[in-house]
Amino acid sequence: MLAIGGVAVCALIWGTTWYAITFQLGAVDPVVSVVLRFGLASALLFAVARVAGGKLWLTRAQHLAVAGQGVFAFSISYAFVYASEEKIASAVVAVIFAALAFLNLILFRVLSKQKAA
């Protein structure tokens, strides 16, 4: 039952994200909105990890890996999402963003000549 609740919470939060983005547009540049969003999220996650007693110290290599993933997998893609939502409907942006997972899988298969796990 806990798993179903987790999926429901994730779907509720992630599903409303696209609509919530439209409220952030216009007041500031889309890149500033992304920085504010992920800055607040990282501060909140840091606080939760601190309270839960999680490991918060990383090596230099781990910091670089995490920073690289944050920049390339999240920040750049969401900067494009915010910019695109200024021009087209958020539902269209959400569908295109969801389709990117399949495009990535196809590109991985074609470019690496390996089967995806």
N, C-alpha and C positions, 0 to 999 in steps of 0.2 A: 504494500500500500504506500510505503514511503517513496518508492520509485515512481509511482504514478503521480504522487504529489510533486515530486521534483520536476518531472517532465511538464506538469501543468504550470508550475511557477515559471519554469524556463520559457515555455511557449507564451505565457502571458507577458512576461517582461520583454522577450525578444520580439514578439509579435507587435507590441505597441511602440517599440523603438522607432519604427519607420514613421509613424504618425507624430511621435514626440519630436523628431528631428525638425519637422516643419515649424515648430514653435521657436526653434533656435535660429532660424534663418532670418536674414534681413537686418537684425540689430548689429551684428558684427560679421567679419569675414568668416567664411566656412572653415578655414584652417584654424582660426581662433576658437571657434565652437568645438572643433575636434580636440584641440589642446585642453580646453576647459573640461570637456566630458571625460577624457581619459585621465587627466590630472586628478579630478575628483574621484573617479573610480579607483585609481591606484592608491590614493590616500585612504579611502574607505577600506579597500582590501588589506592594506598595510595595518590599519587599526584592528581589523577583525583577526588577522594572523597574529598580531601582538597579544590580543586578549586571549586567543585560543592557545597560545604558547607554541605556535609554529616556528620552524626554522626561518630566520630572516636574513642570514648571512650567506652570501654567495662569493665564489671565487671570481677573479677578474675575468676568466674565460666564460664563466656562467653569466656574469653581468653583460658581457659583450653579446652572447647568444640571445639573452632575453631582450636586450635593447634592439638588436637586429630584427628579431621576430616582431617586437612591438612596432617598430618603424615600418617594416615592409609588409607584414601581414595585417596590421590593424590601421595604423595612422594614415598611411598613403591611401589605402583603399577607402577608408571612411572620409578622407578629405575629398576624394572623387565623388563619393556618395552624397555628401553635403552639397557639393557644387552642382551635381546633377539634379538634386531635389529643388534647386532654385529654378530649374527650367522645365522639368517634367513631373508628373504626379508621383507621389511617394509609393503608391502601389506598384507602378511600373518599375521603379527603382528597386523595390524589394524583390520582385520576381527576377529581374536581371541579376541582382546580387546573389540570390539563391541558385540561379543557373550557373554561376561561376564555379561552383564546386564540381559540377559535371564537366565543364570546360577544362578545369585544371586536371581532372582525372584523364580526360582524353589527351590533352597535351603531354601529360606525364607518360602515357602509354606510347604515344607517337615519338616523342623526343628521346626517351630513355630506352626504348625498345625492350621494356620489361613489362611484365604483367603486374598490375596493382594488387597489393595484398588484400 
